[in-house]
Amino acid sequence: METDSLIYRLQLIQPVLMRFLKEKKEIEDSAKREGKIPEELCKLCSDSSRLVKTSIHSLKDEEAQSLSPFLKWMEENKITSLRGSIYSGIGKIEVEAKEPIGKRKPTTLKKGTYHYSYPLSELKKRPFYSALIGRFDGVQSCPHFDPSNPRIVRLFQQDKNFLGEEKVSNHLFFCCVECAQKKETFACAMGVVKQGFIYSVNCDLNGLVLEKILKDEGIEYERGEKPKQEAVLFFPHITPMFFLRKHEILIKLNSFPKLDETIVSVLKPKLIVYSGKKSTVVELLVFNTDVLIVSEEGFYVYDHTKAVEDSLDNMINHMVKKVEEYAEEARGNDHDRLIIAFEKIGQELGYVPQREHGKSGLRVDCVWYDRQGKINVAIEVETAGGWKKDILSTWELEPQLAVIATFQKTDSVPQSLLDFSLMKSIPHKLLYLNMTTKNAYLFEKQKIVKKYSLRKEEGKESLAFEEI
């Protein structure tokens, strides 16, 4: 098989992506239940803003002696986890409890778990504060902490603040034996966070799982990441890109931020693998290369070399010939089935269809993009009249052809179009289809230039037209 072809690249990368989707889901589901990320993925993580250097130490004697009243307080209130900062005596401690704590109002209530917030000003009144809590920069517990069988240690963490400055913090850590051991090898500031009975996974599983699979499969790759200063504070991480130089494949399994045109122009990939929806391919047309869209629903392939039918007559003939047939095969109401039919016809003609295209506050049911990313056909389907506004909405997109399909009982619309003064100025041709009467009319300004029949006549092709 030719190695410089779309088929070859798809056969190479598809097994990797199938495995990626399967393993990512398994790891994510497990992490939500167990609160753990496989260590082999942690070793691959290069996000220095998330990784922290830690060391575990025993508590001092006087601190250990002060644990008893604190643990008693936790046990009496059925507290299962806690986390909080105590820098300079300012802050609060967040706790989770199995049952309500007295008359105190919970901050949140999720699936039978009660969340409370204790300001330090309140905790300072308790005897365990000055002898224990007040000596630390913060408190935290691991997801598996058992108050009835506690392990409490001093945890030193060396990390960076949001300004990039290094600091060492001193935490009181309530944990199990396994988590204490892991903290000394790998620790992540935001990787897995407990929320009620499940855990929120903030790790970059897209990048980590894919990199692990590429290593397992022995596929050479280069890893590229955005500089940290370009990262957005609201996003905990940015999935890296992978370039398989030998095979000229660029992989980006995250739609944020958008793919940089400069990167594509330098690397010149023959195939871009991108995460998103089927419609995502529209924003990638500008790169003039093959595209494979990866989603949980499946894979969508765009072959940029596929021939596009640019003859308006041939486009209309194929549309009129197939629209009713494809609509009958589709599922849904009349409107949706017709849109599905137009999508299929557009694909067959080499275009990239997109539903619900919006521009300047207007929305069009379906458009067809050509290979340069320009809208060639704009389509509106009306099941209850209102076709005049469709002339304006399709005109706004500057297509080569506008299509309006209705389900009118009679063919009164064509005459109305002939009398509609706005048709004098319309710069493109307009095809009107009546799915009830099975007739179609091609307009050029205020003139019908062709009439088509959608009816299938026995022994004849479904297409017939007459000059007017």
N, C-alpha and C positions, 0 to 999 in steps of 0.2 A: 504493500500500500504506500502511496505517495505520502511522505512525512510532512510536506508543506501543503496541507489541505485541512479544511474545516473538519471533515469526517475523522481524520487521524487525531486531531487535537481533541475532539469530543470523546473519542474512544479512550484516549489517555486520561482525560480529566473527569469523565463521568463516574467511574468507579470510586475515585477519591471523594467526589462530592456526595455520592450516595452514602458512603461510609461516614462522611462528615455529618450529614443530617441525622443519621441514626445514632452515632456516638454522642453528638452534642445534646440531643434530646435525653438520652439515658443519663448522661452526667448531670444535666440541669435538673432533671426530675429527682435524681438521687440527692443532689446538693440541697434541694428544697426540703427534702424529708430529713436528711441526716446532718446537714450543716457542714459538709466536708467536700473539698475539691481534691481530686487525685493529686498526689504529690508530684507525679511526673509532669503535670500541667503547671504547677507552681514553679518548678525548676525552669520552665521555659519562659516564665513571665519576666519581661524586661522593663516593666513600668516602675522605675525607681521612685516615682512619686507615691507608689502604693506599698512597695516592699519596705519593711522596717527591720533593723537589726536589734535583736532582743537577747536578754540574758535573764535567767531565773535564779533567785536567791531566797534563802530561808528568812523568815521574819525574825526580828530581834526578840529577845525573851519578853520584854515588857509589852511588845506589840502582840505576841502570841497570847499572853495572859489576858489581854483586853478583847480577844476574839469572842469569848464566851457570851458577854451581853449582846454583842452584835449579832451572833448566830441565833441567839434566843429570840431577838427581835425579828429576824428573818423567818424563823420557824413559826412563831406565834402568828405572823401575818401571811403565812403560806407564800412567801416570796421565792420565786424560782430563778430569777435572773436580775441583774442590776448593771448599770453603766452610768458613768458621769465624770465630769471634770471638777477638780477642786483647786485650781490654780489660785494662789493668793487668797484662799478662803472665799472665793466668789464662784458661784455656779450652782448646779443642781444635780441630783441623782435620780435617774429614771429607773423604775423597778416594774417587774411583772409579778402578778400574784394569781394564784388559782381561784381565790375567793375575794369578795370585797373586803377592804381594810376599814373596819369600823364604819363611821359615817362619812369618811373621806370620799370625795367625788373623783372617779377615775378620769384621766385625760382622754383615754380611748378605751373602747371595749370591743375586742375582736374574738369571736368564736369562743366565748367563755373565759378568755384571758383578760385580766384587769391591769391596765397600765396606769401608773401613778408617777407624779413628779414631786420630789421633795427638795425644796430650796435649802441651801446650806444653812441659812439663818434659822431654820427650824431644827435641823439636825444638830446644830451646835449646842442645843439645850440638853441633848442626851449625853450620858456619861461616856459612851464609847467614842464620841467625836474627837476630843482633845487627845485621848490616849491612843487612838488608832487612826480613824479616818483623816483627821486633820494633818497627819504626817505624810500624806501621799498627794500626788498631783491628780490622781483619779482612781476610780474603782471600775472593775469590769469582771464579767463572768463568762465562762465558755458556754456553748450551747448545751453541754451535757452535765453541767454542774448539779450535784445532788447535795442539798443542805444537810441531809441525814448522814452523809459520808463525805465530809468536806476535805478539800485540799486547798489551802490558802498560802500563796507565796508572794514574794516581792518580785515585780516584773519591771526591769529596766528596758526602755525602748528608745533606741536612737533613730530618729527619723527627721523629716524636714517639714517646716511649716509652709503655708501657702506662698510665702515670699522666697522659699528656697533655702532658708536658714536652717542649719542643723541644730538639733536640740536633743536632750536626754530627759525623758520623763520617767517618773517613779510611780508605778501603779500597784494597787492592791488587787491581786488576781485570784478570783475564786474559780477553780478549775477541776477537771478530771486529770488523771495521770497522763493519759495520752495527749491531751491538748497542751499540758505543761512541757512535754517532750517536743512536740511540734513547734511550739513557740521559740524554742532555741535553735531550730533549723530554718523554718520558713514561717513568716507571718505576713499578713496582709491587712492594711488599714481598713479596707472597705470591702473585701472580697465576698464574704458571706455574713449577713446580718440577720439575727433572729427577729421575726415579726409574728407574734402570737405563737401558734403551733407549727408554723413553717418558717423557712428561711428565705430571705431575699438574696438572690445571686447577682452580684455586681461585677463579677470577673468578666474579662474579655474572652468568653468561650469561643466566639467565632475565630479569633486569631490563634488562640492556644490549641484548640482541637485540630484546626486545619494544619498548623505547623507540626503537631505530633504525627498526624497521618502522613504528611509529606516525608517526614523523617523515616517513619515505618516503611513506606513504600520505596524508599531510596531515590526519591525524585529531587534533583538539585534545585535549589531555589535561593533567591535573594530577598531579604526582608527589608521593607522600607517603612518608615514611620514619620509622621509629622513632628517637627520640633515641638518640645513641650510648651514653649511660649506661644505656639499657635493653637494650643488646645483651648477649648472653651470650658470655663469653670463649672458650668452646669452639667458637663458630661464627665463621668469618672474615668473614662479611658477612650482612646480612639483606636479602633481596630487597624492593625498594620496592613499594608499591601504586600503581596508576594509576587515576584516576577520569576517565571520559569524561563530563563533566557534561552536555554537550548531549544525550547519548544515555542518561544515567542508568545507566552500566555501571561497576561496580567490578571491577578485575582484580587478583588476588593469586596469583601463580604460585609460591607456596611455602607449604607447610603449617605451617612454623614461623616465628614464633610463631603461635598460632591467631588467627583474625580477631577483632578487638576489637569487642564489641557496641556500644560507645559510638560508634565510627567509623561503623558501619552505621546507627545510630539518627540520627546527624547528617546523613549524606549521603543516606540513604533511596534506595539504588539499586534500580532495577527488575530488574537482572540482576547476579548475582555470578558472575564467572569465577574458578575456583579450581583449583589443581593438586592432584591426588590420585588415588585409586582410585574405582571406582564407589561403594563403600560410604561414601566421604567425605561424600556428600550428607547422611548422617544427622546429622552434627554441625552442618550448616548449616540444618536445618529450623527452628531457633529464630528465624531471621531473617525467615521468612514472605515470601519473595520467590523469583523464578526463579533457578535455578542452572545453570551450565554447568561440568561437571567436565572438565578437560583432563588427559589422560594419554598416554603413548606408544602405548597400545593404541587410543586413539580418544577420542571426545567422548561425554559422557553428559549429557542434558538433563533437568532437573527443572522441570516446570510447576506452580507452586504453586496455580494456579487450577483444575487438573484436578479433576473431580468424584470424590468418594470414596464407595464403596458402604458405607453404614453399617448397612444391614439385615442382621442376622445370617442370616436365612433365605436371602436372596439370595446372600450370600457363600458359604454352604455349598452351595447349589444349583449355583452356578457352579463351585465347587471339585470337587464330586462329578462334575459333567458333563464337566469338561475334564482332570482330573488324569491319567487313564490315557492319553488321547490325547497330551498334551504329553510325558509320560514316554516314550512309544514313539518320539516324534520326537527326543528328546535322545540324546546320546552318553554313554558311561561305564558304570559298574556300576549295579546296581539302586538303591543308596542315592543316588548322585549324580544319576541321571536323575530320580528322584522330587523331589529338592531343586530341580533346575532347573525342573521342572513347577510346583512351588509358588511359585517366584520369579515365573514368567511370569503365573500366575494372580493373584498379589498386585499386580503392575504393572497388569494389566487392570482390576482393581477400584479402582485409584487409590492404592494403598499403596506404600510404599518398602520393598522386601524387603532383608534383610541376612542373609548366611550366618554361621554360626559365631559367634553372639552369646554373649558371656561376661559373667557377673555373679556376684560373691561365690563365685568358684571353680567355678561351674556353667557348662556350655556347652550351648547349644541350637542345633540344626541350622539353623533358619531362623526369622526373625521378620518381621512386617509392621509398619512404623511408619505411623501416620496423619500428617496434615499438621501436627499440633502436636508431633510428635516422641514420641508415646506409643506403646508397643507394644500393638497391637490383637490380633494373632494370634501365638501361639508354637507352633512345629512341631517335632516330633521324628520321625525315621525310624529304625526298627529292623529290621535284616535277620536278627538272631539272638536274638530275645527281649529280656528286660531292660526291659520296658515300665513296670514299677512306678516305677523311678527317674525316668522321663520325666514322670510326674505331678508329682513334686516340683520338677524343674528348670523345667518350664513354669509351675507355680504361682508360683514365685519371681518371675517377671516381671510378675505381675498382669495377664494379658491378658483380653480380653473372651471369647476362644475359645482353647482349647488343642487341638492336633491331634496325634494319635499314629497313625502308619502303620506296619504290619508286613507281613511276608510269611509268616504262619503257615499251615500246611496246613489247619487247621480253624478254626472260629469259637469257640474255647474262651475267648478273651480277654474278650469281652463278659460272659460269665457270671462270670468272675473279677473283673471290674470291679464287677459288681453285689454281689459278696460282699466287696469290699475296703472295710474300715471307713473308710479315709481319704476315700473318696468322699462320705461324709456331710457333710464340712466344706468341700469344694471350692466356692469362691465363683463360679466361672465355668462355662460349659458346656464339654464335652469331646467332640470328634468323633474316633471311632476308625474307621480304615480298614484293611481287610484286602485287600491288593493281589492275594492269591492266590485267595481265595474270591469276590472282587469285591463284597463287602458293606461297608457303613459304618453306624455307629450313633452317634446323638447322645445324649449323657448329660447329664442335669441332676441333679447329686448321684448318688444310687444308683438312678436311674430312666432307662430308655431311652425317650426321648420321640419319636424318629423312627428309622426304618430306611431306608437307601438302597441301591440297587443300582447298581454301576458297569458292569454288562453293557449292551452295545449290542444292542437287539433290532431286528430288521429291520422297517423301516417305523415305528419309534418313536424317540423321543428317548432318549438314554442315561440320563436321569435318571428315577427313579421312587422314590417313598417312600410309606410307609404309616404311619398313626398307630398308636401302641401304647398 
